[in-house]
Amino acid sequence: MARTALVYHPAFLDHDSGPGHPERPDRLVALMERLEDDGLLQRCVRLTPAEASLEALERVHSRRHVEYLAELSGLGWLVAETPDTLVSPGTYRAALLAAGAAVLAADAVLDGRVDNAFCPLRPPGHHAEHDRAMGFCYLNNVAVAARHLLSVRGLQRVAIVDWDVHHPNGTQHTFEDDPSVLVCSVHQFGGGFFPGTGAAAENGRGPGVGATLNAPQGPGCTDADYLDVMRVQFAPAIERFAPEFILVSTGFDAHRADPLGSMELTDEGFAALTRQIVDLAARHCQGRVVSVLEGGYDLEALAGSAAAHVRALLAA
């Protein structure tokens, strides 16, 4: 059985997106309660993150973007940075801790303190651009962790796999000219579905051509469809790339019960996807896997999918 870290901070609940917003604190409450009820919390190594440093954030974001987020959060009331991405007094610290959680998890795995890790964090991050918050995201947690592994820890190749129902525009744009990061995304696409990026032809630019792999899907895809994408498209690309570390943007909003997507995945589908990642990591990077929570907005589906994901990590 693997030593799986669970990286969590109660201040993640302090981020408030406003009344009726789907990205709400109840998401993590339901998730953590399910992990506890299923006996999974007790089997994980619990880690508590510190806030990410400005140096770590500036490897991905502009200083002005970080300062602006701090300014908005410091106003003391709820304010919209974009119509769907609101900033509350607790948002800035929660965002710093979320990015810090991804960095801590990466360090813990790389140092051999644990075998893999899951970060049930909020706010999510994969839509956050270099100088712009969007899509419920403020700081790009997985991108900050990847840059840390490359710039501070000296790795040469990091793979990012994103199976959130929405395309990770921020992650793609951060690394699209960087051949040291392979970004693989399977996501719903077409018909004006947010964020509108992620066509198959988007495969990187300049020296990064070929290091971006998008697998856009129409509505109604099932577990089998996603597993085929992993097996036929992503696994060969990862094998060729031979990463030293795999980061996963683990969105559960492709679940059949999710209100924001139109896919048909199940709890077991997410467990099977996790097992595929674990197998790839065992072959190529000593089992090094860190997953960070992105979307997932039906509370029961989110909690069940996260529990299935953690079970698969523990079984690695």
Secondary structure by P-SEA (a helix, b strand, c coil): ccbbbbbbbcccccccccccccccaaaaaaaaaaaaaaccccccbbbbbcccccccccccccaaaaaaaaaaaacccccccccccccccccaaaaaaaaaaaaaaaaaaaacccccccccccccccccccccccccccccaaaaaaaaacccccccbbbbbbcccccaaaaaaaccccccbbbbbbcccccccccccccccccccccccccbbbbcccccccaaaaaaaaacccaaaaaaacccbbbbccccccccccccccccccaaaaaaaaaaaaaaaaaccccbbbbbbcccccaaaaaaaaaaaaaaaaac
